[in-house]
Amino acid sequence: MPRFPQRIVCAGFCDDDSLLAFGVRPIAMVRRGMFESGIAPWCEPLLGGTRPLLLDGVSVDYETILTLGPDLIVNVFSGADELVHRRLSQIAPTVTYRSGPWMADWREQTRLIGAALGRGSDAEQLIGRARGSIRELAAANPSLAGRTFTFATHFAGSGSMVVYLPGETRVDWLIELGMLVAPGVDRLARANPGRTSVDVSLELLDTVDADILVAWYEEGAREAMEQEPLFQLFAPVRRQAYVPLEDPVSVWAASWPSVLSIPHVFPRLVPALAEAAGRARNRSEAL
């Protein structure tokens, strides 16, 4: 009988979500700095009494990983290049993305990790359940169907808004809900093939106008953005069709969905989007 890996290091962000969904606990995984414990709340119960070593995730700590003696390294959602993959593979068999740096979505993560565990059929069941959750939420919030959106962020001190493009994890789950990428964002994607985000200056925000604006913020950035006069004039903001995300749970789940975070967070996140869609519709009808 094949011997499946027992000592698994998750070197990619959120890869532990998929691994834990299979009931397998890593010996190390990337720290999530927004949470006090460094661990997402949907992962905590599945760890039981164990506490994996938390890696900083900023750079690959080859020495620490080598010391852990893993028999499998999972590095799916990451920006690793061929050199990083080769060095990790010298320590232990390493699973990496098929799509591209920082592009592996929750389906790809789950399928690749499931294959490495010899549990491909279980992976499809997990994916099916998460998709079912999204379909149920779409059906329960029909006001989202056909509504356009822009997903963005802002970093304090910059004069721009970072706009995410199709193919980025933040964008694709909204499309799966039945929403549409704003026309201006679609134009940006065609003009920037291979990119997952583009900086748009505050003077040009109207070029990415949408029914709904969704934006995540790191600490202090929301206040800086909302004080900008040009942001206050942005049409979705004036229509109150603006959904700011700054609490860690919402930011992580909306930015990097997983088979664990989708059922844990989306039931309260999606209705907030639907409320924004309702405000957008009411304001449009009033004009």
TORSESE-466153 format. One line per field, with one value per residue (C-alpha): residue number from 0; y, x, z. Coordinates in steps of 0.001 Angstrom, whole numbers, plus 524288, in hexadecimal, padded with zeros to 5 digits. Layout:
BEGIN
num <- NUM;...
py <- Y;...
px <- X;...
pz <- Z;...
//
This chain:
BEGIN
num <- 0;1;2;3;4;5;6;7;8;9;10;11;12;13;14;15;16;17;18;19;20;21;22;23;24;25;26;27;28;29;30;31;32;33;34;35;36;37;38;39;40;41;42;43;44;45;46;47;48;49;50;51;52;53;54;55;56;57;58;59;60;61;62;63;64;65;66;67;68;69;70;71;72;73;74;75;76;77;78;79;80;81;82;83;84;85;86;87;88;89;90;91;92;93;94;95;96;97;98;99;100;101;102;103;104;105;106;107;108;109;110;111;112;113;114;115;116;117;118;119;120;121;122;123;124;125;126;127;128;129;130;131;132;133;134;135;136;137;138;139;140;141;142;143;144;145;146;147;148;149;150;151;152;153;154;155;156;157;158;159;160;161;162;163;164;165;166;167;168;169;170;171;172;173;174;175;176;177;178;179;180;181;182;183;184;185;186;187;188;189;190;191;192;193;194;195;196;197;198;199;200;201;202;203;204;205;206;207;208;209;210;211;212;213;214;215;216;217;218;219;220;221;222;223;224;225;226;227;228;229;230;231;232;233;234;235;236;237;238;239;240;241;242;243;244;245;246;247;248;249;250;251;252;253;254;255;256;257;258;259;260;261;262;263;264;265;266;267;268;269;270;271;272;273;274;275;276;277;278;279;280;281;282;283;284;285;286
py <- 80000;80DC5;8159D;822B6;82EAA;830AF;83C84;8475D;85557;85F83;869E5;87064;879EB;8738C;8662A;8618D;86400;8596F;85036;85162;84F53;84196;83F97;84055;84950;84FD7;85064;85E52;86889;876FC;880AF;8895C;89624;89C1E;89228;892EE;88454;8847B;87A5C;87C7B;879D0;86FAD;8680E;86895;85DF6;85486;85581;84FD1;850A2;8515F;85DFD;85DC2;865F6;872DE;87778;88603;8846D;8904E;887E8;8794A;87485;868EA;865E0;86528;85CDC;853B5;85273;84E5E;84267;84300;8382F;841C0;85079;85764;86455;8669A;87479;87B5D;88364;8790B;8789F;86CDC;86EFD;86EEA;862CB;85BD4;85F0E;85A9D;84E28;84AFD;84A9A;842BD;8407B;84DA4;850C6;85DD1;86548;86204;86F28;8796B;88138;885CE;880C9;87372;87425;86BC8;86156;85FE8;85F8D;85508;84CAB;84D11;84A45;83F8D;83949;839B0;832D0;828CB;82E3C;833DD;82FC0;835F8;84283;842E7;840E7;84C39;854E6;850C1;85468;861C4;86444;8602F;86A5E;874E5;870A4;870EA;87E87;8833D;87DEE;8842F;89166;89306;8A1B3;89EA5;8980C;8A057;8AB24;8B094;8B1AF;8B6C9;8B07B;8B92A;8BD89;8C98F;8CAFE;8D71D;8E128;8DD0A;8E51C;8D96A;8CE0C;8C03E;8B9B5;8AAE2;8A43E;897B2;88BEA;8917E;88A08;895E8;897D4;88A26;88660;89270;88E58;880FB;887BE;88CC4;89A4F;8A0BF;8A73D;8B5D5;8B957;8C200;8B702;8ADF1;8B7DD;8B88A;8A9B3;8A969;8B431;8AD4B;89EC2;89650;8A0A0;89E59;8AC94;8BA45;8C74C;8D14B;8DF57;8E5E0;8EF8F;8E424;8DCCA;8DF31;8D64E;8CABD;8CED3;8C38B;8C0C6;8BC67;8BF81;8B56C;8B966;8B2F7;8BACD;8B8AB;8C01C;8CED0;8CE70;8CF6D;8DC70;8E1BD;8DD60;8E253;8EFC1;8F17B;8FB11;8F3DB;8E71D;8ED9E;8F1A5;8E3D7;8DF99;8D2DD;8DA3C;8E513;8DAB2;8D41B;8C7D4;8C655;8BA94;8BD0C;8B12E;8B320;8A8DE;89D89;89314;89A24;89E7B;890DA;889D5;8939F;8946F;88623;87D9A;86F59;86347;866DB;8759D;875A5;86ED7;87599;883CA;88549;883CA;89116;89724;894EF;89B56;8A798;8A7DB;8A5DD;8B17A;8B9D7;8B4FE;8B912;8C6A1;8C7BB;8C403;8CD55;8D8B5;8D5DF;8D57D;8E255;8E94B
px <- 80000;804E1;809CE;80325;80A2D;80975;81231;80D0C;811DB;808BD;811A3;80704;7FCF7;7F002;7F4AB;7F1DA;7E352;7E2A0;7EB79;7E35F;7D6EA;7DC1D;7DE05;7ECD2;7F464;800E8;80D10;80F66;80799;80818;8048C;7F8E0;7FCFA;7EF61;7EB5D;7F0E7;7F39C;7F8FF;7EEB8;7E1C0;7D5C5;7D079;7DD2A;7DE2B;7D3F4;7DA00;7E767;7E243;7ECAB;7F7DB;7FEE8;80700;81325;80F43;817F4;818F3;81571;81D53;8287B;82A91;831CC;838D7;840CC;834FA;82D67;83907;83A12;82BBC;82E7A;8222D;81E23;815CF;81640;80A0E;80CE0;8011F;7FC88;80988;81234;81CDA;82527;82C51;83821;82FC0;82897;83558;83B33;82F02;82E8F;83C4B;836DA;82A77;820BE;81A58;80CE5;80C16;80244;7FEAD;7F884;802AD;80896;7FDED;7F357;7EFBE;7E19F;7DB23;7D76F;7E567;7EA82;7E0D9;7E2FF;7F1D9;7F24B;7E825;7F03B;7FC70;7F4D9;7EF33;7E195;7DD52;7CF1A;7CE70;7D3C2;7C8A4;7BECB;7C497;7C45E;7B671;7B1D6;7B85F;7B28D;7A568;7A6B7;7A974;79DE1;794DB;79978;7979E;789C4;786D7;78C1F;786E6;78965;797BB;79539;79A3D;79F3C;7AC90;7B769;7C515;7CD85;7D887;7E154;7E909;7F5D5;7F72A;80020;7FDB1;7F5CA;7EF57;7E63B;7EAC7;7E085;7E035;7DE2B;7D74F;7DFA1;7E2A2;7DCD1;7D550;7CE5F;7CAEB;7C1F8;7B9A6;7B830;7B3DD;7A92D;7A3AF;7A9A2;7B0B6;7BDFE;7BC94;7BEC8;7CA4B;7D0B1;7CEA5;7D57C;7E0D9;7E1FE;7E295;7ECCE;7F511;7F577;7FB61;7F959;7F0C2;7EFB2;7F1DD;7F3B4;7E965;7EBE3;7E14E;7DF31;7DB1B;7D204;7C66E;7CCDF;7CA03;7BC40;7B384;7A6A5;7AE32;7BBB4;7C1D7;7CE92;7D715;7E018;7EBA7;7EBE7;7EABA;7E8B9;7D9EF;7D9CB;7E428;7DC5D;7CF42;7D4CF;7D904;7CFB0;7D109;7CD2E;7C14D;7BD0B;7BE72;7B0E8;7AF8A;7B390;7A9A2;79F13;7A2F2;7A590;7B2BC;7B6A5;7C312;7C9D8;7D394;7D0AD;7DA46;7CFE2;7C966;7D63A;7DC10;7CFD7;7CCCF;7DAE2;7DEAA;7D27B;7D402;7CBC0;7CBC7;7C9EB;7BEFE;7B4E3;7BA4A;7B9F5;7B25E;7A4CC;7A6AB;7AF7D;7A690;79A74;7A2AE;7A559;796E9;7938C;79D23;796E6;7899F;78E9A;794AC;787B7;77FC5;788E4;788BE;779E1;7794A;78178
pz <- 80000;7FD26;808A8;8090A;80E97;81D43;81FAD;816FD;81664;8107B;80AC6;80299;807D7;80BA1;806FE;814D0;81270;8081D;80F9C;81C02;81434;81171;82008;81EE5;82809;82351;82BA4;826DA;81F80;81C29;826D5;823BA;829A9;82A6D;834B9;84276;842AD;834D2;83142;82A3A;832C1;82939;82ACB;839A4;83CAB;832EE;8393E;845E3;85057;8469D;84358;836F1;835B1;82F5A;82434;8216E;8130C;80EFB;80A39;80951;81560;80F62;81B94;82464;81AB6;8194C;82816;828D1;8207E;81818;80EDE;806E6;804BC;7FFD1;7F920;7F05E;7F308;7F23A;7E97C;7E90A;7DCCF;7D74A;7E01B;7EC6B;7E7D4;7E4DB;7F21C;7F958;7F14E;7F5FF;803DB;800DC;7F5D0;7F36C;7EE07;7E705;7DED1;7D0D8;7CD92;7D114;7DC4C;7E5B9;7DC8F;7E219;7E696;7F0ED;7E70D;7E241;7F030;7F41D;7E808;7E894;7F721;7F596;7EAD9;7F363;7FE33;7F4E1;7F761;7EA70;7EBF3;7F976;7F380;7E9BA;7F4AA;7FC6B;7F068;7ED66;7FB01;7FA5F;7ECF3;7F249;7FD12;7F2FA;7EA9A;7F66A;7FA11;7EC17;7EC0D;7F938;7F4A1;7E6B8;7E6BD;7E40F;7D700;7CBE4;7D4B5;7D11B;7DB1C;7DD38;7E7C4;7EC85;7F77F;7FB4A;8026E;80ACC;804B5;7F6BC;7ED20;7E6FD;7E8EA;7E5E8;7DD51;7DC5D;7CF43;7CB01;7CE4B;7DBC3;7E733;7EC1B;7DF38;7DAF6;7E63B;7E3DB;7D5B5;7DA7C;7E257;7D587;7D5FD;7CAA0;7CA28;7C7B8;7B962;7BCDE;7C484;7B904;7B042;7B9D2;7B98A;7AAAC;7AAB1;7B503;7B19B;7BC3C;7C6C6;7D2A8;7D6D0;7D1A4;7D8A5;7D4D7;7D8E2;7E0E1;7D5C5;7CD0B;7D639;7CD49;7C339;7CC3A;7D007;7D42B;7DAF1;7E702;7EC2A;7F537;7FBC6;805F9;80EC1;8178A;8244E;8227F;813D2;813B5;81ABC;81175;80599;80A44;80D39;7FF16;7F83E;7EB59;7F1E6;7F7FB;7EA4B;7E4D2;7E030;7E816;7F456;7F1D6;7EF8F;7FC62;7F484;7FB02;8034A;80B3F;81110;81C07;82651;824C2;822CD;8176A;81159;81133;80CA7;801E2;7FD60;7FDF8;7FE8F;80226;80429;812A0;8124E;80827;810DA;81D08;81867;80BB9;81207;8187B;80E27;8026C;8088E;80AD1;7FC34;7F96F;80218;7FA56;7EDB7;7F2E7;7F629;7E8A1;7E25E;7EABD;7E81D;7D970;7D931;7E094;7D654
//
